Amino acid sequence: MKRKEYLLRSILFVPTYKEKFIQKAIHTGADALILDLEDSVPEVYKQKGREIIKKYIDKGVFKNLQVFVRLNPIESKILLKDLKYVLHEDIDGFMLTKIRTAEDMIYYDKLITQLEIDKNIEAGHFTFMPLIETTLAIMNAYHIASASDRTIALTFGGEDFLNDLEGLHGNPPRCFDYPRAYIALAARAAGIKAIDTPYLAVNDTKGFIKEESVSFEMGFSGCLLLHPKQIALANQCFVPSPEEVQKSREIIKSIEEANKRGSGVAMLENKMIGPPMKKRAEKVLRIIELIEQKVKLEVMHEER
């Protein structure tokens, strides 16, 4: 099946054991929501979280949103219980936790394939966003990224990685330099997106913009978020500049004009437009198109 294109600039974590968190999250305008059943949900409330997700699925609340569920890891022994409540067409996919090797991804792929068959859900419907949050996962990042066709992004879990590394969280966090670079490389080599770790200081606007602007330069498509106030900032950071958008339009226009003239060579500002420039321009304009589509859907939703 042809994989849906996802806009993933801002991905908001939503603890699921309180309905008010979900009620607020669905109106925030985040590109995607992560309904969390793992770290942010105390053990005694996990069943409540599952039931609340199921309640909102049954209401059709998630139908026109991009929604993923962060599952408890394989070793938790409650993974199948999570899946029992969240397997539905209105859920786009799953954030997979404690992924260490490609074998973990293959396990999930086979499991979800069988569950899709059992639930009569279209084959390949559910997508994966594995969390890269250990030193072993960093070293296996490309193999993890390419192990399943369901995988749409690698996501960086910086704090768990830091704990595994036994490193220090400096300012800026130098321990993140290598894993960020490697995750971006591994994801892009596998043809998927890279998503940055959450920025913990939710009230530090300048710090957020500084750090995530660098992540965008490194090849990341977006970042995980802990608070709705970070959504507009992420949407601002992970988007091409107006100047690049305009330049991209000029590049495509020059190519189209050259084609009309029967010329295989397009020029812009007395410079030849090479294939890499064309590809970059197409990617930039596709991002803008996805953003415009999202805005239209939001307007339609409000009018209803």
Salt bridges, closest charged atoms under 4 A:
GLU5 OE2 - ARG286 NH2 2.65
GLU19 OE2 - LYS55 NZ 3.01
ASP31 OD2 - ARG9 NE 2.81
ASP31 OD1 - LYS294 NZ 2.68
ASP36 OD2 - ARG70 NH2 2.77
GLU38 OE1 - ARG70 NH1 3.36
GLU38 OE2 - LYS98 NZ 2.95
ASP58 OD2 - LYS54 NZ 2.96
GLU75 OE2 - ARG100 NH1 3.46
ASP82 OD1 - ARG50 NE 2.67
ASP90 OD2 - HIS88 ND1 3.89
ASP92 OD2 - LYS4 NZ 3.43
ASP109 OD1 - ARG150 NE 3.49
GLU116 OE1 - ARG150 NH2 2.76
GLU133 OE2 - LYS98 NZ 3.91
GLU159 OE2 - HIS169 NE2 3.20
ASP196 OD1 - ARG180 NE 2.93
GLU211 OE2 - ARG180 NH2 2.69
GLU244 OE2 - ARG280 NE 2.79
GLU289 OE2 - ARG286 NH1 2.94
GLU298 OE2 - LYS294 NZ 3.62
